[in-house]
Amino acid sequence: MNSSKSKGLSFTAAIIILAVFNLVAFLLPFAKAGMFWIGYLFTTVAILLTAFVSHRVLGREGMKSKFYGWPLVSVAWIYFIVQLIVGFIEMILSFVPIQYGILINAILL
């Protein structure tokens, strides 16, 4: 697969995931308390960051970014998956004080 096609596919996948995430977040009966919004905000940032990294890095010959030997796109997608799991847990556990959510998400980011 050529680089511009993989760039477009990765970016499109991130945007579709954002749309599905919004549907799930607002259609499921989560209590919309403080921890819900922290999980929602950081997960949305993770999706947008993944889309941005995919768009910028893929398809550029001179931009072979590495993070401790791992391709930057792989790091972005791994971060997104971990953040998505943590975000859903935070949305479910909306009774937890938001300071813990901010701390956990800031460390992940």
The 8 nearest C-alpha neighbors of each residue, nearest first, counted from 0:
[[1, 5, 2, 4, 3, 6, 8, 58],
 [0, 2, 4, 3, 5, 58, 6, 57],
 [1, 3, 58, 5, 4, 6, 57, 0],
 [4, 2, 6, 58, 5, 1, 7, 57],
 [3, 5, 7, 6, 2, 1, 8, 0],
 [6, 4, 8, 2, 7, 3, 9, 1],
 [7, 5, 3, 57, 9, 4, 8, 54],
 [6, 8, 10, 4, 5, 9, 11, 3],
 [7, 9, 5, 11, 10, 6, 12, 4],
 [8, 10, 12, 6, 11, 7, 5, 53],
 [11, 9, 50, 7, 13, 12, 8, 53],
 [12, 10, 8, 14, 13, 9, 7, 15],
 [11, 13, 9, 15, 10, 14, 8, 16],
 [12, 14, 16, 10, 50, 11, 15, 46],
 [15, 13, 17, 11, 16, 12, 18, 10],
 [16, 14, 18, 12, 17, 13, 11, 19],
 [15, 17, 13, 19, 14, 18, 20, 12],
 [18, 16, 14, 20, 15, 19, 13, 21],
 [17, 19, 15, 21, 20, 16, 22, 14],
 [20, 18, 22, 16, 21, 17, 23, 15],
 [19, 21, 17, 23, 22, 18, 16, 24],
 [22, 20, 24, 18, 19, 23, 25, 17],
 [23, 21, 19, 20, 25, 24, 26, 18],
 [22, 24, 20, 26, 21, 25, 27, 19],
 [25, 23, 21, 22, 26, 20, 27, 29],
 [24, 26, 22, 23, 27, 21, 28, 29],
 [27, 25, 23, 22, 24, 28, 29, 21],
 [28, 26, 25, 29, 23, 24, 22, 30],
 [29, 27, 26, 30, 25, 24, 31, 91],
 [30, 28, 27, 31, 91, 90, 24, 35],
 [29, 31, 32, 93, 28, 35, 91, 90],
 [30, 32, 35, 29, 33, 36, 93, 34],
 [33, 31, 35, 30, 34, 93, 36, 94],
 [34, 32, 36, 35, 97, 37, 93, 31],
 [33, 35, 93, 37, 97, 36, 32, 89],
 [36, 34, 90, 38, 33, 32, 93, 37],
 [35, 37, 39, 33, 34, 38, 40, 32],
 [38, 36, 34, 40, 39, 35, 41, 33],
 [39, 37, 86, 35, 89, 36, 41, 40],
 [38, 40, 36, 42, 37, 41, 35, 43],
 [41, 39, 43, 37, 42, 38, 36, 44],
 [40, 42, 44, 43, 38, 39, 45, 37],
 [41, 43, 45, 39, 44, 40, 83, 86],
 [44, 42, 46, 40, 45, 41, 39, 47],
 [43, 45, 41, 47, 42, 46, 48, 40],
 [46, 44, 42, 48, 79, 43, 47, 49],
 [47, 45, 43, 49, 48, 44, 79, 13],
 [46, 48, 50, 44, 49, 45, 51, 43],
 [49, 47, 51, 45, 50, 46, 44, 52],
 [48, 50, 46, 52, 75, 47, 51, 53],
 [49, 51, 10, 47, 53, 13, 48, 52],
 [52, 50, 48, 54, 49, 53, 55, 47],
 [53, 51, 49, 55, 54, 50, 56, 48],
 [54, 52, 50, 51, 56, 55, 57, 10],
 [53, 55, 51, 52, 6, 10, 56, 50],
 [56, 54, 52, 53, 57, 51, 59, 58],
 [57, 55, 53, 52, 54, 59, 62, 58],
 [58, 56, 6, 59, 53, 55, 54, 2],
 [57, 59, 2, 3, 6, 56, 60, 5],
 [60, 58, 62, 61, 57, 56, 63, 55],
 [59, 61, 62, 58, 63, 57, 56, 2],
 [62, 60, 59, 63, 64, 58, 56, 57],
 [63, 61, 59, 60, 64, 56, 57, 58],
 [62, 64, 61, 65, 60, 70, 56, 59],
 [65, 63, 62, 71, 70, 66, 56, 69],
 [64, 66, 70, 69, 68, 71, 67, 63],
 [65, 67, 69, 68, 71, 70, 64, 74],
 [66, 68, 69, 65, 70, 71, 64, 74],
 [67, 69, 65, 66, 70, 64, 71, 74],
 [70, 68, 66, 65, 67, 71, 74, 73],
 [71, 69, 65, 73, 72, 64, 66, 74],
 [72, 70, 74, 65, 73, 64, 66, 75],
 [71, 73, 75, 74, 70, 53, 76, 52],
 [74, 72, 76, 75, 71, 70, 77, 69],
 [73, 75, 71, 77, 72, 76, 78, 70],
 [76, 74, 72, 78, 49, 73, 77, 79],
 [75, 77, 79, 73, 78, 74, 49, 80],
 [78, 76, 74, 80, 79, 75, 73, 81],
 [79, 77, 75, 81, 76, 80, 82, 74],
 [78, 80, 76, 82, 45, 77, 81, 83],
 [81, 79, 83, 77, 82, 78, 76, 84],
 [82, 80, 78, 84, 83, 79, 85, 77],
 [81, 83, 85, 79, 84, 80, 86, 42],
 [84, 82, 86, 80, 81, 85, 42, 79],
 [83, 85, 81, 87, 86, 82, 88, 80],
 [86, 84, 82, 88, 83, 87, 89, 81],
 [87, 85, 38, 83, 89, 88, 84, 82],
 [88, 86, 90, 89, 84, 85, 83, 91],
 [87, 89, 85, 91, 86, 90, 92, 84],
 [90, 88, 92, 86, 87, 38, 91, 34],
 [91, 89, 35, 87, 88, 92, 93, 38],
 [90, 92, 88, 89, 93, 29, 87, 35],
 [93, 91, 89, 94, 90, 95, 88, 34],
 [92, 94, 34, 35, 95, 90, 91, 32],
 [93, 95, 92, 96, 34, 32, 33, 91],
 [94, 96, 93, 92, 97, 34, 99, 100],
 [97, 95, 98, 99, 94, 34, 100, 33],
 [96, 98, 100, 34, 99, 33, 101, 95],
 [99, 97, 101, 100, 96, 102, 95, 103],
 [100, 98, 102, 97, 101, 96, 103, 95],
 [101, 99, 97, 103, 102, 98, 104, 37],
 [100, 102, 98, 104, 99, 103, 105, 97],
 [101, 103, 99, 105, 100, 104, 98, 106],
 [104, 102, 100, 106, 105, 101, 99, 107],
 [105, 103, 107, 101, 106, 102, 100, 108],
 [104, 106, 108, 102, 107, 103, 101, 100],
 [105, 107, 103, 104, 108, 102, 101, 100],
 [108, 106, 104, 105, 103, 82, 78, 81],
 [107, 105, 106, 104, 78, 45, 41, 82]]
